[in-house]
Amino acid sequence: MNAVIDASVAVKWFVPDRLDEPAVDAAATLLERIGDAQIDVLQPPHWCIEVAAVLARLRPEIVDRAVDLLAAMDLPIDDDASTLKRATALTAAMGQHVFDTLYHAVALERGATLITADTRYYRIARRQGCIVLLDEWARRS
């Protein structure tokens, strides 16, 4: 499987003890499959920055370690101009932030599936295709 993992999922890798954080088990399973090379991941350029920004707000004491771990994953980055153009087109069409649509554009441009826990974005973007909610992915896997 080729996948794009958005920040709403990646954050769960670092806050599994938060009681208000749903689907941490599914996120952990996803991370294991990435580590076992069962899932190939391609990310937009800003993904690590976005995860760090969220963690800086939620758990500032773990941000440095989280950034080191994310960097060690050494996931390939799609910074192609066609992907950015696709993201801006999605932004215009759906009225969503380009940081959200960049994940989706990578999936659409590269024949991958965006795995997200962002139900608001999913409801708006699912008609575009190549997107699945983390919980749904876990049920299928």
Secondary structure, DSSP 8 states (H G I E B T S, - for coil): -EEEE-HHHHGGGT-TT-TT-TTHHHHHHHHHHHHTTSSEE-B-TTHHHHHHHHHHHH-GGGHHHHHHHHHHH---B---HHHHHHHHHHHHHHT--HHHHHHHHHHHHHT-EEEE--HHHHHHHGGGSSEEEHHHHHHH-
